[in-house]
Amino acid sequence: MRLNDATPQEGSKHRPRRVGRGIAAGQGASCGFGMRGQKSRSGRPTRPGFEGGQIPLYRRLPKLKHFPLVNRSSYTIINVDDLSSLAANTEVTLTSLIKAGIVTANNGPLKVLGDGDVSVPLTVRAAAFTAAARAKIEAAKGTCELLGANSSTSK
């Protein structure tokens, strides 16, 4: 059997409705769409999902709770206060923090938050810094080096 041999079952195909051809044809005058209203007008079907001007369901749902962001980026976060226990001029990376036991899990690239204070100069290499964290590290004569988020090993 070939594709061109395939034919529809007997009786499954109906002739198209010929509307607007007079009352003898059975679909004269209003053509089966009734007298008045939006559904009787020319070009009549509304678009899929239209709810009469009310915000449609596909636009309402993402505003509700429990709709997570698509492709959400997750970071291994650490506060500046946790870095204050390190020795001066230490190079701080995600792997060095895991070896030191300050960070216990690798939840993605490293992000430094600005809670607390640091008094020793450090060279911090991370994927992201908050403005407060960057200011506190640089105020302590340290440096902040921005790594690409994809360059560090993520989970």
Salt bridges, closest charged atoms under 4 A:
GLU51 OE1 - ARG60 NH1 3.31
GLU91 OE2 - ARG125 NH1 2.46
GLU138 OE2 - ARG134 NH1 3.95
GLU145 OE1 - ARG125 NE 2.64
